[in-house]
Amino acid sequence: MANQPLAGKLNALDKRGKNHSIQKEELNPSERIREAIGEESVASFSRRCGIGDSTLRKYLDGSLPNSINLVAIADSTNVNLEWLAAGRGPKLRGSVAAPTPATQTTQALDEQLLARAIGAVEEGLRAVSRSLPPDKHAKLILAAYNLLGKLEVSDKIADQAISKARAQVIDFIKLAA
């Protein structure tokens, strides 16, 4: 019964006992297995991943692989297990999935805070006569933005606290250089 193709959607319980709908296309990885194998023959791939040829053909026909075989297929093709099993996330290991509405943060960007973070980073880099490649420059600005954004102070003392934190960002850059 475990290797029978599934239809419709099932309810699964997570660790907290909440129900989650699982769609049919998430439960039937046959097309993703076929995509992961690519142009390689089924016989060749089954030998490479250690799964019997007939078993692999059953998976390609819609039967569900057990977890051990699913891991073997993912390891042999360098695809993410979650993508292979449920079609979720990036296909290849080490890839970053494009943000979806469910994974995007809804936090609004504070332009004034961003301007302060950029100013602090630029001042710190000027103080040590250094420049950074764009990716590292962006990461440093983001770190400064997050640091300055963590200040939970009243409006009265916000400017003083942010000025102090800005000075700390500049000092940190000087020390790191």
Number of C-alpha atoms within 10 A of each C-alpha: 7 9 13 14 16 17 11 9 14 13 11 12 10 9 7 6 8 9 12 12 10 14 15 15 17 15 22 25 24 23 16 19 21 17 12 19 18 12 9 11 9 18 14 12 20 21 11 13 17 14 18 15 14 12 15 23 17 17 23 19 16 17 21 22 23 11 11 10 18 20 19 17 26 24 14 16 20 14 21 21 22 16 19 28 22 17 18 13 18 17 20 17 15 10 11 10 12 10 10 9 8 7 9 9 9 8 6 6 9 10 9 9 16 18 13 18 27 20 16 24 27 18 19 23 18 14 14 14 10 12 11 10 7 9 9 11 16 14 11 19 22 16 15 25 23 14 16 22 15 10 12 11 12 9 9 8 11 13 12 12 17 21 15 13 19 24 16 17 24 24 16 13 21 17 10 8 11
